[in-house]
Amino acid sequence: MKEYKKEKWKLFGSSRSLDVALLRHYDRLNELGEDGREIVGVSSRTKSKNIGKQMAYNNACLTYAQQAGSSVKGRVISDLSGDGVDAVAEMDHFYSAYERLVEKNIKGEMEESYSIIHDNGDGTFEIQTFFIVSESAASKARIRAMEDAMKESEAAQKHAAKISSFVREGFEQ
């Protein structure tokens, strides 16, 4: 809160105070416990506040998708190369498709918590929008993305059982 005030950030798009928005945000994260995850979307140097907020939303979805893709990619490369399989090059199409599809599917699971706005002093604004994602709900979006990406990728079909187990690991069906 002190940092926000010092840097002249203001709550955007809410009738609540910034104090209340922060309290509700942390209450929700605490309520979800290990299942809750904070994702921040950022839009810099935009002239339109509304377009900036939409850009921050898209940025948060992309950030989540890239993190999900990196996680799967790391596991697949590690485990398949440990099995003596050189799947790195042939799996690139799958990873790209997976990230794109996670980004598309996660939008319904992103719960906006609050947005803050800062006037850059040159006619542009920076907007940061904070989202809370329930990982158990998001797992459904990642599983849908994995299934669709596998249909698109011949290489993924070859290693489908192993990739599927990585994505589904730790989630109740």
C-alpha positions in Angstrom: 0.0 0.0 0.0 2.8 2.4 0.9 4.5 1.6 -2.4 1.3 2.2 -4.4 0.8 5.6 -2.7 4.4 6.6 -3.1 4.4 5.8 -6.8 0.9 7.4 -7.2 -1.0 4.3 -8.3 -4.8 4.5 -8.1 -7.4 1.8 -8.1 -9.1 1.6 -11.5 -12.6 0.5 -12.3 -13.9 0.0 -8.8 -15.9 2.0 -6.3 -14.0 0.4 -3.4 -10.9 1.9 -1.9 -7.5 0.5 -2.7 -7.2 -0.7 1.0 -10.4 -2.7 0.6 -9.4 -4.2 -2.8 -6.0 -5.4 -1.3 -7.7 -6.9 1.7 -10.2 -8.8 -0.5 -7.4 -9.9 -2.8 -5.3 -11.4 0.1 -8.4 -12.9 1.7 -9.3 -14.7 -1.5 -5.7 -16.0 -1.9 -5.7 -17.2 1.7 -9.1 -18.8 1.2 -7.8 -20.8 -1.8 -4.5 -21.7 0.0 -2.2 -23.8 -2.2 -4.8 -23.9 -4.9 -4.7 -20.1 -5.4 -2.3 -18.4 -7.7 -1.8 -14.7 -8.4 -1.2 -13.6 -12.0 -0.5 -10.0 -12.9 -1.1 -8.5 -16.3 0.6 -5.3 -17.3 -0.1 -2.7 -20.0 2.4 0.2 -20.4 2.2 3.4 -22.4 -1.4 3.2 -23.5 -3.4 6.3 -24.2 -6.8 4.6 -23.7 -7.5 3.3 -20.2 -10.0 0.7 -21.4 -7.7 -0.6 -24.1 -4.9 -0.7 -21.6 -7.0 -2.7 -19.2 -7.8 -5.2 -22.0 -4.1 -5.4 -22.9 -3.3 -6.1 -19.2 -5.9 -9.0 -19.3 -4.4 -10.4 -22.4 -0.9 -10.1 -21.0 -2.0 -12.0 -17.8 -3.4 -14.9 -20.0 -0.3 -15.0 -22.1 1.9 -15.0 -19.0 -0.1 -17.9 -17.5 0.1 -19.8 -20.8 3.8 -19.4 -21.1 4.4 -20.6 -17.5 2.2 -23.6 -18.2 4.0 -24.4 -21.4 7.4 -24.0 -19.8 6.5 -26.4 -17.1 5.3 -29.1 -19.5 8.3 -28.5 -21.8 10.7 -28.9 -19.0 9.2 -32.2 -17.8 8.8 -33.6 -21.3 12.4 -32.8 -22.3 13.8 -34.1 -19.0 11.9 -37.3 -19.0 12.0 -38.2 -22.7 15.7 -37.4 -23.0 16.2 -39.6 -19.9 14.6 -42.3 -21.9 17.0 -41.8 -24.8 14.5 -40.0 -27.0 15.5 -36.8 -28.8 12.1 -35.1 -29.0 13.1 -31.5 -28.5 12.9 -30.3 -32.2 9.8 -32.4 -33.1 7.9 -31.2 -30.0 8.2 -27.5 -30.7 4.9 -27.4 -32.6 3.2 -29.1 -29.7 4.5 -26.6 -27.2 3.5 -23.7 -29.3 0.0 -25.1 -29.8 -0.3 -26.0 -26.2 0.6 -22.4 -25.0 -1.7 -20.8 -27.6 -4.6 -23.1 -26.5 -3.9 -22.6 -22.8 -4.0 -18.8 -23.4 -7.4 -19.2 -25.1 -8.9 -21.6 -22.6 -7.6 -19.9 -19.4 -9.7 -16.7 -20.0 -12.7 -18.3 -18.4 -10.8 -19.2 -15.3 -9.1 -15.8 -14.6 -10.8 -14.1 -11.7 -10.1 -10.4 -11.7 -9.2 -9.1 -8.3 -8.3 -5.5 -8.9 -6.6 -3.1 -11.3 -4.4 -0.1 -10.6 -3.5 2.7 -12.9 -0.6 5.1 -13.0 -0.4 8.3 -15.1 3.0 8.3 -16.9 2.9 12.0 -17.3 3.1 12.0 -21.1 -0.5 11.3 -21.9 -0.1 7.6 -21.4 -1.0 5.2 -18.6 0.3 2.0 -17.1 -2.3 -0.4 -15.9 -1.7 -3.5 -13.8 -4.5 -6.0 -13.3 -4.2 -8.6 -10.7 -6.0 -12.0 -11.1 -6.5 -15.0 -9.0 -6.5 -18.4 -10.6 -7.7 -21.5 -8.9 -5.2 -24.2 -10.1 -7.8 -26.9 -9.8 -10.2 -25.0 -12.1 -7.4 -24.0 -14.4 -6.3 -27.6 -14.7 -9.4 -28.3 -16.8 -8.3 -25.5 -19.2 -4.8 -27.0 -19.4 -6.1 -30.5 -20.0 -8.4 -29.2 -22.8 -5.4 -27.4 -24.3 -3.3 -30.5 -24.1 -5.9 -32.7 -25.8 -6.4 -30.2 -28.6 -2.6 -29.6 -29.0 -2.1 -33.3 -29.3 -4.6 -33.5 -32.1 -2.6 -30.9 -34.0 0.8 -32.4 -33.4 2.1 -35.6 -34.8 5.1 -35.7 -32.5 2.9 -35.2 -29.4 0.7 -38.1 -30.5 3.8 -40.4 -30.5 4.4 -39.4 -26.9 0.8 -38.8 -25.9 0.6 -41.0 -22.8 3.7 -39.5 -21.2 2.7 -35.9 -22.0 -0.9 -36.5 -20.8 0.4 -37.8 -17.5 2.6 -34.7 -17.0 -0.4 -32.3 -17.6 -2.8 -34.3 -15.5 -0.4 -35.0 -12.7 -1.6 -33.7 -9.4 -5.1 -32.9 -10.6 -8.3 -34.8 -9.6 -10.3 -35.8 -12.6 
